Amino acid sequence: MSETTTANKNLLLDIQGVTKIFRIGGMIRGKKMTAIDNVSLQITAERPVILSIVGESGCGKSTLCKMVLRIHKPDGGDIVLDGRKYSDKKSYKKKEFMKEVQPIFQNPYESFSARKAVDTYLYNTALHFGTAKNKKEAMEAADDALKNVGMSLDVVKGKFSAQFSGGELQRISIARALITRPKLIIADEPVAAVDASMKMNIVNLFKELKDKYNISFIYITHDLSTAYYVSDYIATLYRGQEIEYGPAKELMDHPAHPYTQLLLDSIPRIGDKWNENDSMALPDIETKEFAINYCKYAPRCPYATDECKKGRPAMKDIGKGRKVACFHPLYTEKA
C-alpha cells in the first residue's frame, strides 16, 4: 500500500488512493455513494503474487476490479501499471494493455456466445494480440493454453458453451486469458458459479500458473476458505474502504479488524451444523453507511468506543507487513 503519487518501477501495479463515486437515484433527489473510498494497494514487479480482495457482496470488490481493468474511471487517486499512470492518456495503448491485463469473470457462460464455437474465441485471441501469425499457429497456441489448464484442443474443438460444465468452461476462460501471456490476471469471483468439487481445481491452477508463467493475480472473492489457500496477501474491504491488509496466513490466523474476524467466523467448520441462512451475521447494504465520516464499521462493532464515532482510523502498521484501519485492533505485533 502506498501514499505516493508517483510511478514506482519496482511495482507491477500501484493503486494510489483511488475513489469511485456513483449516483443513486435521479439527478435531483438522487444521492452520491462512495463505492470505493481512498483505497491503496500494491503488487510488486519482482515476483508474482496472488492478492485476494475479500469482503461481503457490495463492499466494492468488483468496482475496484473494474477500475484496474479500465471499465470504470477513478474519481480520485490514480492507478499505475508497470510504471504507466492511468491518468496519462498518452501512454495508454488499448491492445498493449489488454495483453498485459486479462480478466476472468464470475459466470463463464456469459463470456461465450451460445451460437459460437468456444475454440474460435481462443483462435481470435491469439491472432488479434499477435501471439499467432496464422490459423495454424493460433491452433497451436490454443492447444498449449488448454493443456495448461488440464484440457486440450481435441476436447474443445467445434463445441459450444452448452456442451461444457461450469468448471470446464471456466478453465477454458483461464486458457483464453493465458494466450496473451499477461502479467496480471484479475479473477472476479471465478469459483462462485462452479460446483464445490471444481473450486479447488481452479484455485490450484492459479497457484501453478503464477509460478510457471510469472503471472500475478488479483483474486476477488467472498470465500475466505479459498482465499486462505491460494493467497500470498489479503486485503479486506468494508463499505468501500480498505480496513485490513497483510500476508494471508498471518491475517487469517490472527485477524486484527473485528470485521475480518466476523468474516472468518462465518466460514463453516467440520463438525458444525451449518445453516446458510443464519450463520452469517453480515449486515445488509445501507447507502448511508458508505457516507459515514468516522469508522464505517463502528455502528456494527461490539468493540466501538466514543473515539470510533468521532474520527476515521487511518491504516497503521501493526508488524509483519500488516496494516489495519482500527483504533482498537484485536491483534498487533507491535508493542
C-alpha positions in Angstrom: 0.0 0.0 0.0 1.2 3.4 -0.9 0.6 7.0 -0.2 2.8 8.1 -3.1 1.5 9.7 -6.3 4.5 8.9 -8.5 5.2 5.9 -10.6 7.4 3.2 -8.9 9.1 1.0 -11.4 9.6 -1.8 -8.8 5.8 -2.3 -8.8 3.7 -4.1 -11.3 0.6 -2.4 -10.0 0.2 0.6 -7.8 -3.3 1.6 -6.7 -2.9 5.0 -5.3 -5.7 6.2 -3.0 -8.5 5.6 -5.6 -12.0 6.7 -5.0 -15.2 5.9 -7.1 -18.5 7.7 -6.6 -21.8 6.6 -8.0 -25.1 8.5 -8.1 -28.0 6.5 -6.7 -31.5 7.6 -7.9 -32.4 10.6 -10.0 -30.4 13.7 -10.8 -32.5 15.9 -8.5 -33.2 13.7 -5.5 -30.5 11.2 -6.0 -27.7 10.7 -3.6 -24.0 10.1 -4.1 -22.4 6.9 -2.9 -18.7 6.5 -2.4 -18.3 2.9 -3.6 -14.5 2.9 -3.3 -13.1 5.2 -0.6 -9.4 6.1 -0.9 -8.0 2.5 -1.4 -4.3 1.9 -1.9 -2.8 -1.4 -2.8 0.4 -2.6 -4.5 1.7 -5.7 -6.4 5.5 -6.0 -6.7 7.2 -6.5 -10.1 9.9 -8.6 -8.5 8.0 -11.8 -8.1 4.4 -12.9 -8.9 1.9 -12.9 -6.1 -1.8 -13.7 -5.6 -3.5 -10.8 -3.8 -7.1 -11.6 -2.6 -9.6 -8.8 -2.1 -12.2 -10.1 0.3 -15.5 -8.8 1.7 -19.2 -9.3 1.5 -21.3 -8.6 -1.6 -21.5 -4.8 -2.2 -18.3 -3.9 -0.3 -16.6 -2.6 -3.5 -14.5 -5.5 -4.6 -15.8 -5.7 -8.2 -15.8 -1.9 -8.5 -12.2 -1.8 -7.6 -11.5 -4.7 -10.1 -13.3 -2.7 -12.9 -11.2 0.3 -12.2 -8.0 -1.7 -12.6 -9.5 -3.1 -15.9 -10.3 0.5 -17.0 -14.0 -0.3 -17.2 -14.6 2.4 -14.5 -12.6 5.6 -14.3 -11.5 6.6 -10.7 -13.0 9.9 -9.4 -9.9 10.3 -7.2 -6.4 8.9 -6.9 -4.7 7.1 -9.7 -3.6 3.6 -10.8 -0.1 2.8 -12.2 0.5 -0.3 -14.2 4.1 -1.2 -15.0 5.2 2.4 -14.5 2.4 3.9 -16.6 -0.3 6.0 -15.0 -3.9 5.5 -16.0 -4.4 9.3 -15.8 -1.7 9.7 -18.5 -3.9 9.1 -21.6 -0.9 9.4 -23.9 0.7 6.3 -22.5 -2.4 4.2 -23.0 -2.4 1.7 -25.8 -5.5 -0.4 -25.6 -4.2 -3.6 -27.3 -1.0 -3.5 -25.2 -2.9 -3.0 -22.0 -5.3 -5.9 -22.8 -2.3 -8.2 -23.5 -0.8 -7.3 -20.1 -4.1 -7.4 -18.0 -6.6 -10.2 -18.6 -10.0 -10.7 -16.8 -11.7 -13.9 -15.7 -15.3 -13.2 -14.7 -17.7 -14.9 -12.3 -20.1 -16.6 -14.8 -18.2 -18.4 -17.6 -21.4 -18.9 -19.6 -21.6 -15.1 -20.0 -18.1 -15.0 -21.5 -19.0 -17.2 -24.5 -21.9 -16.8 -27.0 -24.1 -19.9 -27.2 -24.1 -19.5 -31.0 -20.3 -19.6 -31.4 -17.9 -22.5 -31.0 -15.7 -22.0 -28.0 -12.4 -22.7 -29.8 -13.0 -19.7 -32.1 -12.5 -17.4 -29.1 -9.1 -18.9 -28.5 -8.0 -18.6 -32.1 -9.2 -15.0 -32.4 -7.5 -14.0 -29.2 -4.2 -15.5 -30.5 -4.5 -13.7 -33.8 -5.7 -10.4 -32.5 -2.9 -10.0 -30.0 -0.2 -11.2 -32.2 0.5 -14.5 -30.3 0.0 -16.3 -33.6 0.5 -15.1 -37.2 -1.9 -17.6 -38.9 -4.6 -20.1 -38.1 -2.1 -23.0 -37.7 -0.2 -21.1 -35.1 -3.4 -20.0 -33.4 -4.5 -23.6 -33.1 -1.1 -24.5 -31.6 -1.4 -21.6 -29.1 -4.9 -22.6 -28.2 -3.9 -26.2 -27.6 -0.9 -25.2 -25.5 -3.0 -22.9 -23.3 -5.7 -25.5 -22.9 -3.2 -28.2 -21.9 -2.0 -25.8 -19.1 -5.5 -26.0 -17.6 -5.9 -29.7 -18.0 -7.7 -29.8 -21.3 -6.8 -29.9 -25.0 -7.9 -28.6 -28.3 -9.1 -32.1 -29.3 -11.6 -31.9 -26.4 -12.8 -28.4 -27.1 -12.7 -28.1 -30.9 -16.0 -27.4 -32.5 -18.0 -27.5 -29.3 -20.3 -24.8 -27.9 -20.6 -23.5 -24.3 -23.7 -25.5 -23.5 -21.6 -28.7 -24.0 -19.4 -27.9 -21.1 -19.8 -27.8 -17.3 -19.3 -24.6 -15.5 -15.9 -25.7 -14.2 -14.8 -26.8 -17.7 -15.9 -23.5 -19.2 -14.1 -21.5 -16.5 -10.9 -23.4 -17.3 -11.3 -22.5 -20.9 -11.7 -18.9 -19.8 -8.4 -19.2 -18.0 -6.8 -20.7 -21.1 -8.0 -17.8 -23.2 -6.5 -15.3 -20.7 -3.2 -17.2 -20.9 -2.9 -16.8 -24.7 -1.9 -13.1 -24.4 0.9 -14.0 -22.0 -0.3 -11.4 -19.4 1.5 -10.0 -16.5 -1.7 -9.7 -14.4 -4.9 -11.7 -14.3 -7.9 -10.3 -12.5 -10.3 -13.0 -11.4 -13.6 -11.7 -10.2 -15.4 -14.4 -8.1 -14.1 -17.0 -10.5 -15.4 -20.0 -8.5 -18.8 -18.6 -7.4 -20.7 -20.3 -10.3 -18.6 -23.5 -10.1 -19.6 -26.6 -8.1 -17.7 -27.3 -4.9 -15.7 -30.2 -6.5 -14.2 -27.9 -9.1 -13.3 -24.9 -6.8 -10.0 -26.2 -5.6 -9.0 -27.4 -9.1 -9.4 -23.8 -10.3 -7.6 -22.1 -7.4 -4.8 -24.7 -7.7 -4.5 -23.6 -11.3 -3.9 -20.1 -10.2 -1.1 -21.2 -7.9 0.5 -23.3 -10.7 0.2 -20.6 -13.4 1.6 -17.9 -11.1 4.9 -19.8 -10.7 5.1 -21.3 -14.2 4.4 -18.1 -16.2 5.3 -15.4 -13.7 1.7 -14.1 -13.6 0.3 -12.1 -10.7 -3.4 -12.5 -9.8 -5.9 -10.3 -8.1 -8.5 -12.7 -6.7 -11.8 -11.1 -5.9 -13.8 -13.3 -3.5 -16.1 -13.5 -0.5 -14.9 -17.1 0.0 -12.2 -16.8 2.7 -11.5 -20.6 2.7 -10.2 -20.4 -0.9 -8.6 -17.1 -0.2 -6.6 -18.6 2.7 -5.4 -21.4 0.5 -4.5 -19.5 -2.7 -3.3 -16.1 -1.5 0.0 -14.6 -0.7 -1.7 -11.4 0.6 -5.2 -10.5 1.5 -6.9 -7.1 1.7 -10.3 -6.7 3.4 -12.8 -4.2 2.2 -15.8 -2.9 4.1 -18.2 -0.3 2.7 -15.7 0.6 0.0 -12.9 1.2 2.5 -9.8 -0.9 2.9 -9.7 -1.9 6.6 -7.0 -4.6 6.8 -4.1 -5.9 4.7 -1.3 -8.4 5.2 0.3 -11.8 4.4 -2.6 -14.3 4.1 -1.6 -16.7 6.8 -0.8 -14.1 9.4 -4.0 -12.1 8.6 -6.3 -15.1 8.8 -4.6 -16.8 11.8 -4.7 -13.6 13.8 -7.2 -11.1 12.3 -6.7 -7.5 13.6 -10.0 -6.0 12.5 -13.3 -7.1 14.1 -14.9 -7.3 10.6 -12.2 -9.7 9.3 -12.9 -11.8 12.4 -16.6 -11.8 11.6 -15.9 -13.0 8.0 -13.7 -15.8 9.4 -16.4 -16.8 11.9 -18.8 -17.2 9.0 -16.8 -20.0 7.4 -18.4 -23.4 8.0 -16.3 -25.8 10.0 -16.2 -29.5 10.0 -18.5 -30.9 12.7 -20.5 -27.7 13.0 -24.2 -27.6 12.0 -24.3 -25.0 9.3 -27.4 -23.2 8.0 -26.5 -20.9 5.1 -29.4 -18.6 6.1 -28.4 -17.8 9.6 -24.7 -18.5 10.0 -23.5 -15.2 8.7 -24.4 -12.1 10.7 -23.3 -9.8 8.0 -25.3 -6.5 7.6 -27.5 -5.5 4.7 -26.1 -2.8 2.4 -27.2 0.7 3.5 -26.3 3.7 1.4 -25.9 5.9 4.5 -23.2 3.7 5.9 -21.0 4.4 2.9 -21.3 8.1 3.7 -20.1 7.8 7.4 -17.2 10.1 8.0 -16.0 8.2 11.1 -15.2 4.5 11.3 -17.7 2.8 8.9 -17.8 -0.3 11.0 -18.5 1.4 14.3 -22.3 1.1 14.1 -21.9 -2.7 13.9 -18.8 -3.2 16.0 -19.0 -4.7 19.5 -15.7 -3.0 20.5 -16.6 0.5 19.3 -15.9 3.4 21.7 -16.6 7.1 21.5 -13.3 7.5 19.8 -14.5 5.3 16.9 -17.5 7.6 16.3 -15.5 10.8 16.3 -13.0 10.1 13.5 -11.9 7.6 10.9 -8.9 5.4 11.7 -6.0 5.5 9.3 -4.3 2.4 8.1 -1.5 1.8 10.5 1.4 -0.7 10.6 1.0 -3.5 13.2 4.1 -5.5 12.2 5.0 -8.4 9.9 3.9 -6.4 6.8 0.4 -6.0 8.1 -1.8 -2.9 8.3 -5.2 -2.2 9.8 -7.7 0.7 10.0 -8.9 0.3 13.6 -8.5 2.3 16.8 -8.6 -0.9 18.8 -7.2 -3.7 16.8 -7.7 -7.3 18.0 -4.1 -8.2 17.3 -0.8 -6.4 16.9 2.8 -7.4 16.7 4.0 -4.0 17.8 4.1 -3.1 21.5 
